Amino acid sequence: MARGELRIYLGAAPGVGKTYAMLEEAHRRAGRGTDVVIALVETHGRPHTAAMVGDLEQVPRKTVTYRGAEFTEMDLDALLARRPEVAVVDELAHTNVPGSRHGKRWQDVQELLDAGITVLTTVNIQHLESLNDVVAQITGTTQRETVPDAVVRAAEQVELVDMTPEALRRRMAHGNIYRPDRIDAALGNYFRVGNLTALRELALLWLADKVDDQLDAYRAQQGISATWETRERVVVALTGGPEGDTLIRRAARIADRSKGADLLGVHVARSDGLAGADPAQLARQRLLVESLGGTYHQVLGTDVPAALLDFARGVNATQLVLGASRRGRFAQLLSRGVGVTTTALSGAIDVHLVTHPAAGRGRRAPVPAALSRQRRLLGTALTILGMPALTALLRALPDLTLTSNILVFLAAVVGIALTGGLWPALLAALGGSLLLNWFFTPPFHTLTIAAADNLLALAVFVGVAIAVSGVVDVAARRTREAARASADAQTLATVAGSVLRGERPLPALLNRLRETFGLRAVSVLESAGMAVGRPDLGRDDTIWQVVAAVGERPPNRPDEGETTVPVDDRLTVVLAGRPLHASDRRIVEAFAAQAALALRQERLAAEAATARPLAEADRMRTALLAAVSHDLRTPLASAKAAVSSLRSHDVEFDTADQNELLATADESLDRLDRLVANLLDMSRLQAGALGVHPVALGLEDVVPRALDELGPAAADVPTDIPADLPAASADPGLLDRVLVNIVANALRHSPPGQPPTITASAHAGQVELRVIDRGPGIPEDQWEHVFQPFQRLGDRDNTTGVGLGLALSRGLVEAMHGSITPETTPGGGLTMVLRLPAATPTQPTEGPQE
């Protein structure tokens, strides 16, 4: 049985028309004779969406009972039994009621697809799992319902339903998305122009990435290796040389000319694993690429042009930036070089050869000696002393032919090459040829050679000796480089591991650097000015600042250490304890670059930590303005309407109507007073300016007073407060406010005829008060969420106040050294446990109530 197809309508925000577009497609398919049914459509009270359902067949929803309440969900079994060709399933990210077959609606959809049913569905960009934290940063709202990106990416079709932020806000203002009582708060919070613009960009970029994946898959299936210029991708080739910064910045400017272009830096490492490029330069260039918004990559290859072009074609690059060759003119005559070869083989990829100050000047890279100085001296000594001794020995042996003598001398040259390397072996080959000519080649004791075959033998001897010496020297150099590369790699891996395991990367990196090279101390210094590279400023204490340091007596200035490694114009790493070998400096420079990166990360983290309270305060102010603009307007409007009616001369009210209007005005003003008091208390809590004056309070006096303040709604609330309950230490006014908020919240969520219960007890020096309700309860993973200011469970109810009650209550109780914790009520519901310290015998008691 063929698997069904999944078509998703993706939107940037609620109200852009995803469900409407999905229903339009359902009608088109039904008009073509396709068997289409509506499994589930959420109209959210929008008349245009409801009208669009039309005469399409609907599968009735099933009713699910959870904690005494009834909910409706999609009837998956009925839909599988009906087995239509196409099913319309709204809101893919929806979480099913506990007790359903699957926890998420997208899992229901997967079962429909497995059954061969094609599904039309909708999802908003904020519900994608990978973007959940990004959306939370933008909007300040964390989405609890998410769908894995893989589910959406696996869809055969994803259609973006787009609308400009201004048009969407107009729809909102006209009442086409939310109910009128929610419009002001929505426009002032989630549906701000900046939020909608950012969400729209996220949706467009995410969809562009999916289209990119589809294009790559198509090109792979069709075996297309040619570059398709659907999107600008600029690849810059990095060698670790001094020209890297110039190339990166030039490539970044090229990428910036095309909106949305990608910048990719790539380094081709030698496939034999030997050291080639400067790791410190590469680390700095990687940091520069990433700071300009690009990505860094490393590939292996012996043929650099082929490896570069393979990478560029693999990422569908359109432009390739290379540096002009640093080799001299003679070297360029012998070989065309990477740039020219790459340009000749690039095909459709544009290649930019960028000139730079080091172009054409030669690499000037010092060639390290293959063997140690001691071995080179030993080889030279063997040549100077051993070759004459070998000549004397051969002359003492009778009846040896010239060929035999040449072979013995050749063996001696090979031995000297193995001992001392290239130059002693070349000296031995030259000296051996002269000795063979003088003592063993007729005519003797002259450099003249009589027979042509003897000349050929000597020439072959010299050639073989030189070739063998070169091979031995290259092998020794490669062995040494391999050992050095292995040691560097092991050191880097150790350092990386210590950094990853450490809580603070910079100190861990410096400590590992100090331990690795046996140093006394390591310091990272930052200059106040452009002091790096200026020794005349190195002794000025006002120039340098110690950013991080480890070890004993860390240097405070560059001149206090044995080794100084500049990182950039402002940062330098100073090592103290012993001078480093020149061969160790490269790896230290790589560590210094990583230290700069770690410092940057620490500073960014510190800036983020500093900005977080500011963002929270801004979110609080925004929510406060929304609350003032909406929730305070309701009681004001009610009170004004009641007073205006009483003052009107057009209508005569009897006594009952007048009393009802006065009661309405009184209730509205009381509600307004509570809202203003909550807002003021929350602002004092945020500012740390709330005054607390604890006294000894008896809960048997406080609880009835709070219930009286709640009015008739709390008349039936039963209480169980033991007569011998000790007094609690609390501020009377603040405790009244806490109890009113907690009990009001319990009343709001209690089912009809089942009011909450209040009980009290004492335990371990604390007085505990429990407010127990039988409502729908709150999932345990959302217990902390309900204590956030301006939040309500589900964020769906905008008619019951600003959502400050529980947040304010927790803040007030903690100010009185108590706590509020939620618990699950046995049998269903929520229990709020208020704990306060018991009063001490010397604590003052609450005064008489008037």
C-alpha positions, 0 to 999 in steps of 0.5 A: 500500500502506497504511503499518503502524501503530506501537504503543509500550509506554513504561516508566520503567525496566527491569522495569516490564512493557513486554515482558509487556504487549506480549505480552499485546496480541499474544495478544489480537490473535492471539485475534481472528484477526490474523496475529501473529508474534514477530520478536524478544523479549528475555526476559532470563531472566525466567520470567514473560516467557518463559512469556508467549511461549506458542504465538505463531509466532516468526521465527528470528533470524539469526546475525551474525559480528563479530570472531570472535564470533557474535551473533543479531539480528532477521532482517529479510529473513525477516520481510519475506518472511513478511509478517505483519499484526503483528510483535512487535519488542522493544527499539526503541533496540537497536544492531544488530551491525555488518554488519547492514542498518541500524545501529539497530533502529528503522530496521528497524522503519521498513522494516517499517512501510513494508512495511505491517506493524504493529509492537508494540515497547517502549522505556524513557524513558532511551533517548529522545534528548532526555532522554539527558543528563537521565537521565545527570544523575539516574542517573550512567549515560549510555545509549549506545543511543538512539532519536530522539524523532520516531520515538516521537512519530510512533507511532499509539499510545504506552502507558505501562506504569507501576509505583511505585518501591517495587513495582519494587524489590520485583520486583527483590528477588524476582529477577523482573528481574535475576539474584541476583548483580546485585540488590544492585548494582542496588538500590544504584545505578540502582534507587534510589527517587529515581532511579526516581521521577525517571524515572517523572516524566520518562515521565509528563511526556513522554507528557503532552506527546505527548498535548498534541500529539495534542490540538492536531493534532486541534483543528487538523484539526477546526477547533476554536478554542474553549479546552478546559480540559484543562490549566491555562495562565495567560497574563500580558500585559506592557506593559513598564510598572511593574505588570509584576512584580505581574502576573507574581507574581500569575499565578505564584500562580494557576498554582501552584494547579494542579499542572503548570500552564504560565505564559506571559508575552506582550508585544504589540509594535507591528506598525509596528516603532516603539518602544513599551514600555521594553526594560529593563523588558521584559528584567527582566520576561522574566527574572522570568517565566523564573525562576518557571518560565514562558516569555516570548513576543512577538507583533506586532499593531495591535489589542492585545486581538485579538492577546492573545486570538489568542495565548491561544487558540493556546496553549489558555490557560485564564486571562488576567491583565491589569493594570488600566488606567493611563489616567485617567478622561477617557481611559477615557470615550473608549475602553473600554481593553484590559482591558475589551475583552479581557474582553468578547471572551474567551469561555471564557478567564477574565480577571483584571484585577489592580489595582496602584499605577499604576492610573488615574493616567495613563501620564505618559509624556513625549511627545518632541518630533518635531523638534529645538529648532533647527528649532522655533526656526526655525519660530517665527521664520518665523511671527513675521517671515514672516507680517507680511512675507507680509501686506505682500507680498500687500497690494502685489499688486493684484487678489487675491481673498480665496480667493487670499490664503487659499491663499497663507497656507495654503501658508505654514502648511504650510511652517512646519509642515514646518520647525518642527513643530506649535506654530509651525504652530498659531501661524502658523494663528492669526496668519494667520487674524487677519491675513487678517481684518484686512487682506483681509476686508471690512470691512477693519481690523476683526475683523468679517466682513460676509459669511458665505462669508468666515467659512466660508473663514477657518474652513476655513483654520484647520481645514486649517492645524491638520490639516496641521500635526498630520499633519506633526508626527505624520509627523516624530515617527514618522520619528524614532521609526522611526530611533531604533528602527532604531538601537536594534535594530541596537545590540542585534543587535550586542551580542547577536552579540558576546555569542554569539561571546564565551567569557564573555558578561558581559565581552563585553557590557560591552565592547560597551556601552563601545564603542557609547556611547564610554565610558571604563569600565563597572562592574557593582557589587553591594551588600552590603546594600540600598544601591541607591537610597540615595545616603547609602551611595554613598561607603562603600567597604565597601558596593559590590563590583565584580563585573565591569569593563572599560575604564580606571579603572573606577568602584568606587562609583556616585558615581564614574561619570557615569551609574548604572543600577540593575538590582535591589536589589543590582546596578547598572551604572555608566558613566564617561567622559561623561554619556549623553543621556536618549534613550540611557538606555532602551537602556542599561537594556536592556543592564544587564538583559542584564548581570544575566542574563549574571552570573547565568549565569556564577554558575550555571555556576560553581556547576555546576562546583563541584558537579560534583566533589562529584557525582562524589565522591558517585557514587564513594562510591555505587559504592564502597558497592555494590562493598563490598556485593557484590564483596567479599562473594563472596571472603569467602563463598568463603573462609569456606565453605572454612574452615568446611568444613575445621573441620567435624566432620560430614564427613571430607575426604581430602587432595585435598579438603583441598588443594582447599578450602585452595586455594579459601580462598587464592585467595579471600583473594588476590582479596580482597586485590587488591580492597581494595588497588585500592579503597585505591589509588583512594581515595588517587588521588581524594584526591591522597595517593598516594605515588610512588617511581620507580626504574630497573626492567627490564621483563624482571623486572617482567612475569614477577612480574606473571604469577606473581601472576595464577597458572595463568591467565597461565601460557601468556601469551607475552612478547617483551621485548628483552634490550637494552631500557632500564630504565623509571622507575617505582614497583615496587609501582605498576607491578606493580599496573598490569600485573596489572590490564591483563593480567587484563583481557586474559585475561578477554576473550581467546577460549579457546586464544588468550592475550594477548601481551606485547611491549616496545620503546623509542621517543623516550625512552620504554619501551612495553609492549603487551598484545595480545589477540584478544578482541571489542575495544572500539569507538573511541568507548568507549575513554575510557568503559572508564577510568571507575571502576566501569564495564564495557563494556556494563555487563552483567557484574556477576560480574568485580569492581568495574570498577576495574582500568583506571581505577586503572591509568591513574591509577597510570601517570599518577602515574608520568608515563606513559600508557595508551592503547588501540589496535585490534589488527590482525585484531580485538581490543584492544591496551593500550599502556603508556608509561613514561619511560626511566630516567636513568643517575643514577636508583636501581635496584630492590633485590633481590627476596626 
